Amino acid sequence: MRLRSFALLLFVLVAVPTFALPPNLIVGGSFDTPEDLQKWRITSNKAFLGWVGLDSQSRPASGSATVFGSLGGYRSQCVEVTPGREYDYGARLMVTHGARKFAGDGTQAYVRITFWGDSLCRYGVPVGEAQTEAVAGPTGRFVAVSAHAQTPEDARGAYLTLISVVANAPAASAAPTLFDDVFLQERGGCVPDEVTLCLAGGSLSASATYFDASGSAHQAQVVHLSTTSGYFFTDSPDDAELTIKTDGAKSFVIGGMTNLGLRITVKDWTTGQEKRYVNESPHFLSPIVDAFSAQ
Amino acid sequence: MRFKTIITLLTSVVAVPLFAAMPNLLPDGGFDTPEVVAGWRTVTARTAEVNQQETSWIGIDSLGSPSSGSMVLNGAGFSMQCVAVSEGVAYDFGARILINTRDGFKTPSVSMKLSFFADSQCGGASLAEGLAVSGAEPGRFTAIAAKANVAPQGAHSALAKVLVSQPGDAGLSGVPYPTVYVDEMFLREAGGCAADDNTLCLAGGRLRATVRFLGGDTGATVAPARQSSDSTGYFFAQSAASPELTIKAIDLSQGGGGTRIIIGGLTNRPVEITVEDVTRHQRRTYFNVSGQYPETIVDVLGNEPARRRPTAR
């Protein structure tokens, strides 16, 4: 086939039995309506939460939470967790260009997970805490942040906190940060981050490694265009290198605008199947049209 | 070359002098900072149905720039700016619009109007008007434009307005309403690239890109476009969530001139892709008529002298 001349399919891992994707334990984390804000609680009387009708994946009838102010953030409802079990958590966020009244460019945003010894997250003191990487603003676009945590043996509950602060000056007013698609799920599903696209409801993931002139490998960063498409870039999100779109939960098309050496990985999380493609520099990536088999 | 088996290249160069992109007559149309919103006069249409209307600013840019933002219009009304124009001159105007909506609420409708006046301060009755209407799906920035609006005889000024018509939802005071973000508002002499629902303007407006889907029961149809940045964008068929062709422009002025264009295909539909350097009137047209997924197209525009040459296939 023509596409195989430059984009070489490396291998397909042996399929494992179909398994369900782990559900998101956070209710109201997609902020589809302003009413979802009621499921979140303020942590400081100098922090504020709002809602805007701008969705991280451009869903027309959804929006995002806006966190701004100082000294705190907004926390989710408490969810029950299992001791010793591994969880992924994170969100999509955009630190906006701040107005003069905000500290603006010094704003950082991240998601923190706090573990408690009781399932209501009420009694005693936290038994554990972790956070995603802090994203410095302004970002110009939504970026996905995520991290992995193992529940402490004495933990029964956990909540997430959405934080937007000025680095080294927590009392200063941070620029508004939009949070969307906040999640906490058991390990085993697609986890979006700055180098991973999760498409088709999280059933497919895509990532790409590119090779520079010296042959060193680097992870390409991603921008989500929608729930079913996104692109990878190397130097700037203004400069897309390859784009992927899905058609249903199994089929996908990858189109290239790059002659970089590439290794592209697409995974079907419902079966564990994984496909890898290679583009050898200086050939421009040929279109890749492929699908995972139904299991 | 391989891609030529399915891509036919058509080149034409028209002999016109080299000219620079026209300047934007709306100095604050980029809404880079909150302060520029004050340069826009906002008129509120307060009715029994509309509980509030306000103009504000948000640090979210239509092309993803981290150092810019947009004007936010909440409720029915309009924002406008008056600028000087010259009679007999044709003008393009437009903006990038993002319409937010919510279930249970009526989606705002947005348009942009240009009115010409004999008075230098946009006073009195208008002499002529042009209108650009947004029909875009909510949730993404979409460009709207109206092209070649000629200032009539006696016109000395023009009022550029962005209008939001929003029936509102009575009795829901305090609820966040659907809003409209406005960015990259422009009014300039015609002849450059004017971004609209089907047109990408890349490389600072130097390149214009359009796509037509060929064949089908209804003949050729123009593909809608969405711009991701100053230098990249894509075309789609059914939904903006599903790109069919992506394009990016790379400035080569540091290394010999011109602009490299790279087009990636995610479709096997027959298409016609047209890219034009509007400052040099150099145009390239590419076809994918085979029904296969097209190989990546790589080309350079604007590196040739602007002189008359026969159209060549």
Interface residues (C-beta under 8 A of the other chain):
Chain A: R2 L3 S5 D32 T33 P34 G50 W51 V52 G53 L54 D55 S58 R59 P60 A61 S62 G63 M94 T96 H97 G98 A99 R100 G137 P138 T139 G140 R141 A175 P176 L178 V223 L225 S226 T227 T228 S229 Y231 S236 P237 D238 D239 A240 L242 T243 K245 D247 V253 I254 G255 G256 M257 T258 N259 F284 L285 S286 P287 V289
Chain B: R2 T33 P34 E35 W57 I58 G59 I60 D61 L63 G64 S65 P66 S67 S68 G69 L98 N100 T101 R102 D103 E137 P138 G139 R140 V175 P176 P178 T179 Y181 S228 S229 D230 S231 T232 Y234 S239 A240 A241 S242 P243 L245 T246 I247 K248 I250 I262 I263 G264 G265 L266 T267 N268 Q292 Y293 P294 E295 T296 V298
